[in-house]
Each structure stands twice: as structure tokens, then as C-alpha cells.
Amino acid sequence: MKTISRKIIDILRDSLETKPRDFTKGSIRRALILLSIPVVLEMAMEALFAIVDIFFISRLDNEAAVTAIGLTETFMFVVMSVALGLSMPATAIVARRIGEKDNEGASSSAFQAIVISIIIALLLGAIGVYFAKDLLLLMGAQQEVLDAGLIYTQIILGLNVIMMLLYVNNAIFRGAGDANIAMRTLWLANGLNIILDPILIFGLGPITGMGIQGAAIATCIGRGVGVLYQFYHLFNGHSLIKLAVHKLRLQFDIIFQILKMSIGGAGQHLLTTASWIFIASILADFGTESFAGYTYAMRVIAFTILPGWGVAMAAASLVGQNLGAGQPDRAEKSVWLAAYYNMIFLATISLIFFIAAEHVIGVFTQDPIALKSGSLALKVILAGYIFYAYEMVIGQAFNGAGDTITPTVLNFICFWLIQIPLSYILAKTLGYGPIGVYASISIASSILAILAIVIFRKGKWKKVKV
């Protein structure tokens, strides 16, 4: 009889193997674990990248540069919203076809998603480069911020096609149940970025340090290599998705379906992102150091939340495949189990960061204002993410089922009708300052979780046709 430690080792080894799997039968718990582990590791590497990146930039001792990165990421949230919006139908449709045992249909759908992603990314890149300065000024950036970070903004926005493909291709792999390939892609991309960051930022040997510009170049090189790795597996690897050059052709019925679903997918993230822009603009009024502290805190929160998103994305894949196999009850059981695991994980991490907030933010800065602001943001915002753990999973379950409208409506209610007005009232009208903004984030997230649970229980998502 195997010991518990041996069973754990066997599950870890099995979960990290790259091979086709059928998640529509057998133990739901085992299916969730096998799919979640590589996705969680994938998201953990993405989160580690965010932490390491800002760590090296902070060593430039230039708060204006940190602020420029924070403002640029606010706009990249828009690009990311589009990428995630396209990723949702890619995962849902591919997962459905895989559940129906239609691998060729899954591959054709994947190709349509890739083509759409490239076209949209190139358009966004051209706009981003041309209007980079105007966008920074719109966010209230001062001249010192423009001097420090304009080139960073132009590089990151201009080459957003790299990030777009990285997200969409990984969504395709996850929909097919090939989460290991998605995991290895981000480990390769972000691992390379972590190595290049200090070299290009500070210089090494004959390489002259480029400061914040070096950080942008390192990011693009690392993620660019990751995209090449993805295409290798799509065309030559052992994935269930196989793109054969002689079979590649545009199918406008599938393109229309992807675009239709992506409107809701992109919409829910754009609503969220736009609300964060308002939040950032409110916080910017309280000074550069205060906003820098908020930027540090959000990087730490990203480290906490992204693994949770990994569990949620695993649930989305299980929902899509099991609905495709005609097993809605199994799909629902997968969601509740994933939500429970996510809640335990985020509750634990939130407690740890709440206790050690000052020490965590202190890794990035010793500026008293930035340290105080960042620590406060970390404590207050994470309090709401204990409840949000359920919404993360349930929201992705809606998307995995092909219902991208319900999360969009919920995001509009909670972020635009609740979070933004409450943030302004608490921070400015009532004079609570930054803590009022952080409290509004926590409150809105908790309400969002409750509404998502109520609607999910009604079960209409089980009848969505994809």
C-alpha cells in the first residue's frame, strides 16, 4: 500500500507529464488536481515575474520609473482584457470540441482564434506607440515620469502582440487539457525574463545598462521566446491541437462565434480594467510616493491571486470538456470543489500577508510614505479576496461554459455601480484618503462573489450552446 508521500509524488509526476488526458471520466478530484497543478505553477511563475521585475526596477532608486511602470500596466490591463476576452472563447470552444472527441474541429477553432488575436494586437500596438505620451498625460503623469518611462510604455504597448499570443495560445492548450505545455511556456518565457532583467537594466560586462528600457526589452525577449515555443508544439508537438499548414483556412462562422463570445469576455475585463483606471487616477492625487506604494502592493497581490486564477482556469477547462461530453452534473461538481480549494488557499495566503505586510512591502522600498501606503493597501484589499476566491472560480466556470455575458453584467454592477462611486466617496468626499479606495475594492469584490454564487446555482449556464 502506497504511503501518502508516495501518492503525492506520483500525482505531481503525473500532473507534470505532457500527454493527452480524458478529464470527462474518472475521479473529479484527481482530474482537478492533475489539471490545476500545472496551471497553478504557470500562474505562479507569472506572479513571480511581476515581483522580480518591480524588484529590479526599484533598485534604480527612481520612484518616477516605478510610477511609469504602474501607469503603463494600467493601459496594459486594457490589452490584457482583450487577450483574456479572446482566450475565453478559445478555451470554451476548444474544450467543447475535445469533450466531443472532435480534435480536428478543436484545431481549426484554435487557428481562427490565433488569426483574430494577431490582427487585433497589431492595431492596438500601432495606437499604443503613437499615443503613448498622451495616454500617460491623461493619467496625470508628471514630466519626471514621462522622462523616465515613455520609452518603456512605447515598447510594451507596441509589442503587445507577444503577450496577446502568449495568453491566447495558452488558453488553447488549457482548453485541450494540455496545461503542461502552457506551464512550460511561461516558465521558459518568464524564467528568461528574470535572467535578462538585471543584465539589461544594470548592465553586465560589455552590455551597457539601459535602466527601465532594459526591463521592457527583457520582457519582450522572454515572452517572445515563449510564443515560439508554443508554435513549435502547435505545429510539431504532441498536443491534441495540431495545426497542419495544408489544412489551415479561415472559417468565418467560427470567427464570428469567437468574436461574439469575446465581446462578453473582453467586456468583463475591460469593465474591470476601466474601473482600475479610475481607481489609479484617484490614488494618483495623493502623490507619487503613495501611488508607488500602491504599485508595490498590487504586485504582491498579483503573486497571491494568480495561482488562484490557475485553479479557476482549470475549472473552466473541466466545465467545457464535461459539457461537451454531455455531463453537466460532473461539470458543476468540478466547480464547487475547485472553489473550495481556492478559498482555503487564498484565505491562508491573505492571513500571512496581513500579518507581515510591512515586511513584505519593505522588500521593495524604505520610503516611509510608500511603505505605509503599500502596507495598508495589502491588508485592506486582501481581506475581500477571501470571498472573491469563489467568484474567481465561478466566473471562469461561466466562461468555460461559453456564457461570457453573466460575468460581464456582474462586473458592471460591482465595479461601476458600487466600487467606483464608493471609492470616490470614501477617499475624497468623506476624507479617508487611500484607505477609502482600498476598502471600496474589498467591499465590491465581496459583493461580486455573493452575486456570482446565487446566479451559478440557478444552472442556466449548463444550457449554453457553443
C-alpha positions as CSV (number, residue, x, y, z in Angstrom):
1,M,0.0,0.0,0.0
2,K,1.4,3.4,-1.0
3,T,2.2,5.9,1.6
4,I,0.7,9.4,1.5
5,S,4.0,11.0,0.5
6,R,4.4,8.4,-2.3
7,K,0.9,9.1,-3.6
8,I,1.6,12.9,-3.6
9,I,4.9,12.3,-5.6
10,D,3.0,10.1,-8.1
11,I,0.3,12.7,-8.6
12,L,2.9,15.5,-9.0
13,R,4.8,13.4,-11.6
14,D,1.6,12.5,-13.4
15,S,0.4,16.1,-13.5
16,L,3.7,17.4,-15.0
17,E,3.8,14.8,-17.8
18,T,2.9,16.1,-21.3
19,K,0.4,13.6,-22.6
20,P,-3.3,13.6,-23.8
21,R,-5.8,13.0,-21.0
22,D,-9.5,12.5,-20.8
23,F,-11.0,14.6,-18.0
24,T,-14.6,13.6,-18.7
25,K,-14.4,10.4,-16.7
26,G,-12.8,9.0,-13.5
27,S,-12.2,10.9,-10.2
28,I,-13.2,14.6,-10.4
29,R,-10.8,15.4,-7.6
30,R,-7.9,13.7,-9.4
31,A,-8.9,15.4,-12.7
32,L,-8.9,18.8,-11.0
33,I,-5.6,18.2,-9.3
34,L,-3.9,16.9,-12.5
35,L,-5.1,20.0,-14.4
36,S,-4.7,22.5,-11.6
37,I,-1.1,21.8,-10.6
38,P,0.5,22.8,-13.9
39,V,-1.9,25.8,-14.3
40,V,-1.1,26.9,-10.7
41,L,2.6,26.6,-11.4
42,E,2.1,28.5,-14.7
43,M,0.4,31.3,-12.8
44,A,2.9,31.3,-10.0
45,M,5.7,31.9,-12.5
46,E,3.8,34.8,-14.0
47,A,3.3,36.2,-10.5
48,L,7.0,35.7,-9.7
49,F,7.9,37.6,-12.8
50,A,5.8,40.6,-11.7
51,I,7.5,40.6,-8.3
52,V,11.1,40.2,-9.7
53,D,10.5,42.8,-12.4
54,I,9.5,45.5,-10.0
55,F,12.2,44.4,-7.5
56,F,15.0,45.2,-10.0
57,I,13.3,48.4,-11.2
58,S,13.0,49.5,-7.5
59,R,16.8,49.2,-7.2
60,L,17.2,52.1,-9.6
61,D,16.0,54.3,-6.7
62,N,13.7,56.1,-9.0
63,E,10.1,56.4,-7.9
64,A,9.2,58.1,-11.1
65,A,10.3,55.0,-13.0
66,V,8.1,52.8,-10.7
67,T,5.2,55.1,-11.3
68,A,5.7,54.9,-15.1
69,I,5.5,51.1,-14.9
70,G,2.4,51.3,-12.8
71,L,0.7,53.7,-15.2
72,T,1.8,51.6,-18.2
73,E,0.4,48.4,-16.6
74,T,-2.9,50.3,-16.2
75,F,-3.1,50.5,-20.0
76,M,-1.7,47.0,-20.5
77,F,-4.7,45.9,-18.4
78,V,-6.8,47.0,-21.4
79,V,-4.7,45.0,-23.8
80,M,-4.8,42.1,-21.3
81,S,-8.6,42.4,-21.2
82,V,-8.8,41.9,-24.9
83,A,-6.4,39.0,-24.7
84,L,-8.4,37.4,-22.0
85,G,-11.6,38.1,-23.8
86,L,-10.3,36.2,-26.8
87,S,-8.9,33.5,-24.5
88,M,-12.3,32.7,-23.1
89,P,-14.0,31.5,-26.3
90,A,-10.7,29.8,-27.3
91,T,-10.8,27.7,-24.1
92,A,-14.6,27.2,-24.2
93,I,-14.8,26.1,-27.9
94,V,-11.6,24.0,-27.9
95,A,-12.7,22.3,-24.6
96,R,-16.2,21.5,-26.1
97,R,-14.7,20.0,-29.2
98,I,-12.2,18.0,-27.2
99,G,-15.1,16.7,-25.0
100,E,-16.9,15.7,-28.1
101,K,-13.8,13.9,-29.3
102,D,-13.5,16.2,-32.3
103,N,-9.8,17.0,-32.3
104,E,-9.7,18.4,-35.8
105,G,-12.6,20.8,-35.0
106,A,-10.7,21.9,-31.9
107,S,-7.5,22.6,-34.0
108,S,-9.5,24.6,-36.6
109,S,-11.1,26.7,-33.9
110,A,-7.7,27.3,-32.3
111,F,-6.3,28.6,-35.6
112,Q,-9.2,31.1,-36.0
113,A,-8.5,32.4,-32.5
114,I,-4.8,32.9,-33.3
115,V,-5.5,34.9,-36.5
116,I,-8.0,37.2,-34.8
117,S,-5.5,37.8,-31.9
118,I,-2.7,38.8,-34.3
119,I,-4.9,41.3,-36.2
120,I,-6.3,43.0,-33.1
121,A,-2.9,43.1,-31.4
122,L,-1.2,44.9,-34.3
123,L,-4.0,47.5,-34.3
124,L,-3.6,48.1,-30.6
125,G,0.2,48.2,-30.9
126,A,0.1,51.0,-33.5
127,I,-2.3,53.0,-31.4
128,G,-0.3,52.5,-28.3
129,V,3.0,53.7,-29.8
130,Y,1.5,56.7,-31.4
131,F,-0.5,57.9,-28.4
132,A,1.9,56.7,-25.6
133,K,2.7,60.2,-24.3
134,D,-0.9,61.3,-24.5
135,L,-2.0,58.3,-22.5
136,L,0.5,58.9,-19.8
137,L,-0.5,62.6,-19.6
138,L,-4.2,61.6,-19.4
139,M,-3.3,59.6,-16.3
140,G,-1.8,62.7,-14.7
141,A,1.9,61.7,-15.2
142,Q,4.3,64.5,-14.4
143,Q,7.3,65.4,-16.6
144,E,9.7,63.3,-14.5
145,V,7.5,60.3,-15.1
146,L,7.5,61.0,-18.9
147,D,11.2,61.4,-18.9
148,A,11.8,58.1,-17.0
149,G,9.2,55.9,-18.7
150,L,7.9,57.0,-22.1
151,I,10.2,54.6,-24.0
152,Y,9.1,51.8,-21.7
153,T,5.4,52.5,-22.4
154,Q,6.0,52.6,-26.2
155,I,7.9,49.3,-26.2
156,I,5.4,47.4,-24.0
157,L,2.3,48.7,-25.8
158,G,3.9,48.5,-29.3
159,L,4.9,44.8,-28.9
160,N,1.7,43.7,-27.2
161,V,1.2,41.1,-29.9
162,I,3.7,38.9,-27.9
163,M,1.6,39.0,-24.8
164,M,-1.7,38.6,-26.8
165,L,-0.4,35.4,-28.4
166,L,1.1,34.1,-25.2
167,Y,-2.4,34.3,-23.5
168,V,-4.5,33.0,-26.4
169,N,-2.2,30.1,-27.2
170,N,-2.0,29.0,-23.6
171,A,-5.8,29.3,-23.4
172,I,-6.0,26.9,-26.3
173,F,-3.7,24.4,-24.6
174,R,-5.7,24.6,-21.4
175,G,-8.9,24.0,-23.2
176,A,-7.4,20.9,-24.8
177,G,-6.3,19.7,-21.3
178,D,-2.6,20.3,-22.2
179,A,-1.9,22.5,-19.3
180,N,1.7,21.3,-19.0
181,I,2.6,23.0,-22.3
182,A,1.1,26.3,-21.1
183,M,3.0,25.9,-17.8
184,R,6.3,25.2,-19.5
185,T,5.7,28.2,-21.9
186,L,5.5,30.6,-19.0
187,W,8.4,29.0,-17.1
188,L,10.5,29.4,-20.2
189,A,9.3,33.0,-21.0
190,N,9.4,34.4,-17.5
191,G,12.5,32.5,-16.5
192,L,14.4,34.0,-19.4
193,N,13.0,37.5,-18.5
194,I,14.2,37.1,-14.9
195,I,17.7,36.3,-16.1
196,L,17.7,39.2,-18.6
197,D,16.2,41.8,-16.3
198,P,19.3,42.6,-14.2
199,I,21.6,42.3,-17.2
200,L,19.7,44.7,-19.3
201,I,18.7,47.1,-16.5
202,F,22.0,47.4,-14.8
203,G,24.5,46.1,-17.4
204,L,26.9,43.2,-17.4
205,G,30.4,43.2,-18.9
206,P,30.2,44.7,-22.4
207,I,26.4,45.2,-22.1
208,T,25.5,48.7,-21.0
209,G,22.7,49.1,-18.5
210,M,19.6,50.5,-20.1
211,G,17.5,51.1,-17.0
212,I,13.8,50.9,-17.4
213,Q,14.1,50.4,-21.1
214,G,16.1,47.3,-20.4
215,A,13.2,45.9,-18.4
216,A,10.9,46.3,-21.4
217,I,13.3,44.7,-23.8
218,A,13.9,41.7,-21.3
219,T,10.1,41.2,-21.1
220,C,9.6,41.2,-24.8
221,I,12.5,38.8,-25.5
222,G,11.5,36.4,-22.8
223,R,7.9,36.2,-23.8
224,G,8.7,36.2,-27.5
225,V,10.7,33.0,-27.0
226,G,7.7,31.6,-25.1
227,V,5.5,32.3,-28.1
228,L,8.0,30.5,-30.4
229,Y,7.9,27.5,-28.0
230,Q,4.1,27.5,-28.2
231,F,4.0,27.5,-32.0
232,Y,6.5,24.6,-32.0
233,H,4.0,22.5,-30.1
234,L,1.1,23.6,-32.1
235,F,2.7,22.6,-35.4
236,N,5.2,19.9,-34.4
237,G,4.5,18.8,-30.8
238,H,2.4,16.1,-29.1
239,S,-0.5,18.3,-28.2
240,L,-4.1,17.3,-29.0
241,I,-4.2,20.5,-31.0
242,K,-2.3,20.1,-34.3
243,L,-2.0,22.9,-36.9
244,A,-1.2,21.4,-40.3
245,V,-0.2,24.1,-42.8
246,H,-2.1,22.4,-45.7
247,K,-5.3,22.4,-43.6
248,L,-5.2,26.0,-42.4
249,R,-8.0,28.1,-43.7
250,L,-10.3,30.8,-42.4
251,Q,-13.7,29.7,-41.2
252,F,-15.8,32.8,-40.8
253,D,-18.6,31.0,-38.9
254,I,-16.1,30.1,-36.2
255,I,-14.5,33.5,-36.3
256,F,-17.9,35.1,-35.9
257,Q,-18.7,32.8,-32.9
258,I,-15.3,33.7,-31.3
259,L,-15.8,37.4,-31.8
260,K,-19.4,37.2,-30.4
261,M,-18.2,35.4,-27.3
262,S,-15.2,37.5,-26.9
263,I,-17.3,40.7,-26.7
264,G,-18.6,39.4,-23.4
265,G,-15.2,38.1,-22.4
266,A,-13.3,41.3,-23.2
267,G,-16.2,43.3,-21.9
268,Q,-16.0,41.9,-18.4
269,H,-12.2,42.6,-18.2
270,L,-12.5,46.0,-19.9
271,L,-15.1,47.0,-17.3
272,T,-12.8,45.8,-14.6
273,T,-9.7,47.5,-16.2
274,A,-11.5,50.8,-16.8
275,S,-12.6,50.8,-13.1
276,W,-8.9,50.3,-12.1
277,I,-8.0,53.3,-14.3
278,F,-10.4,55.4,-12.3
279,I,-9.1,53.9,-9.0
280,A,-5.5,54.7,-10.2
281,S,-6.4,58.3,-11.1
282,I,-7.9,58.8,-7.6
283,L,-4.9,57.4,-5.9
284,A,-2.5,59.5,-8.1
285,D,-3.9,62.6,-6.5
286,F,-2.4,61.6,-3.2
287,G,1.2,61.8,-4.5
288,T,3.9,59.8,-6.4
289,E,5.2,58.0,-3.3
290,S,1.7,57.0,-2.3
291,F,0.9,55.6,-5.7
292,A,4.3,53.8,-5.8
293,G,3.3,52.1,-2.6
294,Y,0.0,51.0,-4.2
295,T,2.0,49.7,-7.2
296,Y,4.2,47.6,-4.9
297,A,1.1,46.2,-3.1
298,M,-0.6,45.3,-6.4
299,R,2.5,43.3,-7.4
300,V,2.4,41.4,-4.2
301,I,-1.4,40.8,-4.6
302,A,-0.7,39.5,-8.1
303,F,1.6,37.0,-6.5
304,T,-1.3,35.9,-4.3
305,I,-4.1,36.0,-6.9
306,L,-2.5,34.4,-10.0
307,P,-2.2,30.9,-8.6
308,G,-5.8,31.2,-7.6
309,W,-6.6,32.1,-11.2
310,G,-4.8,28.9,-12.1
311,V,-7.3,26.9,-10.1
312,A,-10.2,28.9,-11.7
313,M,-8.8,28.3,-15.2
314,A,-8.6,24.6,-14.5
315,A,-12.2,24.6,-13.5
316,A,-13.1,26.4,-16.8
317,S,-11.4,23.6,-18.8
318,L,-13.2,20.9,-16.9
319,V,-16.6,22.6,-17.4
320,G,-16.1,23.0,-21.1
321,Q,-14.9,19.4,-21.6
322,N,-17.6,17.8,-19.4
323,L,-20.4,19.9,-21.0
324,G,-19.1,18.7,-24.4
325,A,-19.3,15.1,-23.2
326,G,-22.9,15.7,-22.0
327,Q,-22.1,15.6,-18.3
328,P,-23.3,18.9,-16.8
329,D,-23.6,17.5,-13.2
330,R,-19.9,16.5,-13.3
331,A,-19.1,20.0,-14.6
332,E,-20.9,21.6,-11.6
333,K,-19.2,19.3,-9.1
334,S,-15.8,20.3,-10.5
335,V,-16.6,24.0,-10.0
336,W,-17.6,23.6,-6.3
337,L,-14.6,21.5,-5.5
338,A,-12.2,24.0,-7.2
339,A,-13.9,26.9,-5.4
340,Y,-13.4,25.3,-2.1
341,Y,-9.7,24.6,-2.7
342,N,-9.2,28.2,-3.9
343,M,-10.9,29.6,-0.8
344,I,-8.6,27.6,1.5
345,F,-5.5,28.7,-0.4
346,L,-6.3,32.4,-0.6
347,A,-7.5,32.6,3.0
348,T,-4.2,31.2,4.1
349,I,-2.1,33.5,1.9
350,S,-4.1,36.5,2.9
351,L,-3.6,35.9,6.6
352,I,0.2,35.5,6.1
353,F,0.4,38.8,4.2
354,F,-1.9,40.6,6.6
355,I,0.5,39.8,9.5
356,A,3.7,40.5,7.5
357,A,2.5,43.4,5.3
358,E,5.2,45.9,6.4
359,H,8.0,43.4,6.0
360,V,6.7,42.4,2.5
361,I,6.4,45.9,1.2
362,G,9.7,46.8,2.9
363,V,11.5,44.4,0.4
364,F,10.8,47.0,-2.3
365,T,11.0,50.4,-0.6
366,Q,12.0,52.1,2.6
367,D,10.3,55.4,1.7
368,P,8.0,56.0,4.7
369,I,5.0,57.2,2.6
370,A,5.3,54.4,0.0
371,L,5.8,51.8,2.8
372,K,2.8,52.9,4.7
373,S,0.6,53.2,1.6
374,G,1.7,49.8,0.3
375,S,1.2,48.0,3.6
376,L,-2.2,49.5,4.1
377,A,-3.3,48.5,0.6
378,L,-2.1,45.0,1.1
379,K,-4.0,44.5,4.3
380,V,-7.3,46.0,3.3
381,I,-7.6,44.7,-0.3
382,L,-6.6,41.1,0.6
383,A,-9.5,41.0,3.2
384,G,-12.0,40.9,0.4
385,Y,-10.2,38.3,-1.7
386,I,-11.1,35.6,0.8
387,F,-14.7,35.9,-0.6
388,Y,-13.5,36.6,-4.1
389,A,-11.9,33.2,-4.2
390,Y,-15.3,31.7,-5.0
391,E,-16.1,34.3,-7.7
392,M,-12.8,33.7,-9.4
393,V,-13.7,30.0,-10.0
394,I,-17.4,30.6,-10.7
395,G,-16.7,33.4,-13.0
396,Q,-14.3,31.3,-15.0
397,A,-16.9,28.4,-14.9
398,F,-19.4,30.7,-16.7
399,N,-16.7,31.5,-19.3
400,G,-15.8,27.8,-19.7
401,A,-19.4,27.1,-20.4
402,G,-19.5,29.8,-23.1
403,D,-21.6,32.2,-21.0
404,T,-19.4,35.3,-21.1
405,I,-22.4,37.7,-20.6
406,T,-23.2,36.9,-17.0
407,P,-19.7,37.8,-15.6
408,T,-19.8,41.0,-17.7
409,V,-23.1,42.1,-16.1
410,L,-21.8,41.2,-12.6
411,N,-18.6,43.2,-13.2
412,F,-20.5,46.2,-14.4
413,I,-22.7,46.2,-11.3
414,C,-20.0,45.6,-8.8
415,F,-17.2,47.7,-10.2
416,W,-19.0,50.6,-11.9
417,L,-22.2,51.0,-9.8
418,I,-20.5,50.1,-6.5
419,Q,-16.7,50.3,-6.4
420,I,-16.0,53.5,-8.3
421,P,-18.7,55.7,-6.6
422,L,-17.8,54.2,-3.2
423,S,-14.1,54.8,-3.8
424,Y,-14.6,58.4,-4.6
425,I,-17.0,59.0,-1.7
426,L,-14.8,57.3,0.9
427,A,-11.5,58.7,-0.4
428,K,-12.5,62.3,-1.2
429,T,-16.0,63.2,0.0
430,L,-15.5,61.6,3.4
431,G,-11.8,62.3,3.5
432,Y,-10.5,58.8,4.3
433,G,-7.8,59.1,1.5
434,P,-6.2,56.0,0.1
435,I,-7.7,53.6,2.7
436,G,-11.1,54.6,1.4
437,V,-10.1,53.4,-2.1
438,Y,-8.7,50.1,-0.7
439,A,-11.8,49.5,1.3
440,S,-14.1,50.0,-1.8
441,I,-12.1,47.4,-3.7
442,S,-12.5,44.8,-0.9
443,I,-16.3,45.6,-0.5
444,A,-17.0,45.4,-4.2
445,S,-15.1,42.1,-4.5
446,S,-17.1,40.5,-1.7
447,I,-20.5,41.6,-3.2
448,L,-19.4,40.2,-6.6
449,A,-18.7,36.8,-5.0
450,I,-22.1,36.6,-3.4
451,L,-24.0,37.5,-6.6
452,A,-22.0,35.0,-8.6
453,I,-22.8,32.2,-6.3
454,V,-26.5,32.9,-6.3
455,I,-26.7,33.0,-10.1
456,F,-24.5,30.0,-10.6
457,R,-26.8,27.9,-8.5
458,K,-29.7,28.5,-10.9
459,G,-27.9,26.4,-13.6
460,K,-28.7,28.3,-16.8
461,W,-25.0,28.1,-17.8
462,K,-25.5,24.3,-18.4
463,K,-27.7,25.0,-21.4
464,V,-25.4,27.4,-23.3
465,K,-24.6,26.2,-26.9
466,V,-21.0,26.5,-28.2
